[in-house]
Amino acid sequence: MKNPVVEMKTPVVENAPFRYFVLCRTATTMSSQMMMVIVAWQMYDITRSAYDLGLVGLAQFVPALALCLIVGQVADRFDRRLILVGCLLVQFCVALVLIAGTLGGWLGRDVILFASLGLGTARAFQQPTQQALLPALVPRDALPRALALASAAMQTATIAGPAIGGFIYVAGAARVYGTCAVMSLFAIAMVCLIRHPHASVAREPVTLKSLFAGIGFIWSRQEVLGAISLDLFAVLFGGATALLPVFARDVLHTGPWGLGLLRSAPAVGALLMSLYLARHPIQNNVGKVMLGSVTLYGLATLVFALSSHLLLSLGALMLTGAFDMVSVVVRQSLVQLQTPNEMRGRVSAVNSIFVGASNQLGEFESGVTAGLLGAVPSVLIGGISTVLIVVLWRKLFPSLAQTERLIVA
C-alpha cells in the first residue's frame, strides 16, 4: 500500500517561499478570526443590537470599496512583501488599542467600530496583495493545488482561531487581543523570510485606463465575472456569520465557547473539502460543479436557520463551509490562471471587493434584516435567495455553466 503522506509530497510543499507564505497567512487568519469573534461578542454584550453587529461588518467593508482602485495600483507597483508588512503592523496596533480599551474600561461601541475600520483598511491592502503574491511563488501549473493547500492551512487557522479565542476569553478579552498581537509579529517575520523576484512590474503611467484595467479585464471574461458575482450574491444573502452571536445566545442558549465552535464549524467543512481538492483537483464540468455547490450551500443555510440544536447547527455550518470552498477554489483558479502577473494586483483588488462585499457587506445586510424581521427569518430568506440566484445565474452567464476546465491563458 502506498504511503498517503509520501504521495502528498509535491514540489509545491517543498517550496520554501510558499511555506513561509502559508505560515504568514495562517497566523494572520488565526489572529483575525480570534479578534473578530471577541469583538463581535463584546459588541453584542454591550449593545444587544443585531444592527450594531451589522455595522461592524460594514466598517470593515467600506475601506475596501473606497480604496479599491488605489490598492490595485499599489500592489502592482511596489514590493508586495513590504505592503504585507505594513498591513500587519496596522493589525498589531489595533490589537494594542483593544487591549488598552479593555483594561482601561473605555472600550465601547464607537471604539469597536473605529477598530473595525482600521482592520478593514489593513485588510483592503492585504487581501489583494496576498492573492497577487502567491502565483509568483509556485510554478504556474501547480497553482490550483497550491491554492487548495493554502486554503487548507487558512481553514485550519479559521477553525482554531474562534475556538481558541472563545476559550481564552474566559481569562479576559485582553489576553485574546494580546495573543493576536503576538501572531501579527510572527507573521511579519515570515514575510521577511520570503525571497522571490520583485513582483511589481507595472510600468505604464497611472491613467484612467490603468486604474480601471482590473474591472475591464474581469468584465471581458464572462465566465470569470459569473463565478465572482455568483460567489458575491450567494454569500451576501446566504451568510449568517454576523448573526452567530444572536443564535448562540438566544436560539441555541450557549456562551462564548459555543460561539467559538459555531464560528469554527464552516472552516471545518472547508478544511476537509480543501484537503480533498488538493488531492483531487476539479478537472471536468467546472462550471456545473460550482453552480451545484452554491445550491447546496443555500440548502445547508436553510437547515441552520431552522435548527434549535447545537450539534445540528454545527453540522449545517460545516456543510456551508465545504460547499463554499468548492466555489472559492474554482473562482480563485479562474482569476489567477487567466490574469497576467503585471495586472494581478488590480484584478485581485476588484476580486477582493466582491469577496469583501459578500462577507462584510453581507454581515451588514444580515444585521439590518435581523433587526427588522428577527435572526431566524433573516437567515431563512438568505438561504432561499441563494438557491434562486443560482437559477438566475444559469441564464445570465451560460458560459460559466459551460466551462469544462480551468484553462491556463
Salt bridges, closest charged atoms under 4 A:
GLU7 OE1 - ARG279 NH2 2.30
GLU14 OE2 - LYS9 NZ 3.94
ASP45 OD1 - ARG48 NH2 3.82
ASP45 OD1 - ARG249 NH2 3.42
ASP52 OD1 - ARG109 NE 2.94
ASP76 OD1 - ARG80 NH2 3.03
ASP76 OD2 - ARG346 NE 2.79
ASP79 OD2 - ARG81 NH2 2.68
ASP110 OD1 - ARG109 NH1 3.43
GLU204 OE2 - ARG346 NH1 2.95
ASP231 OD2 - ARG331 NE 3.57
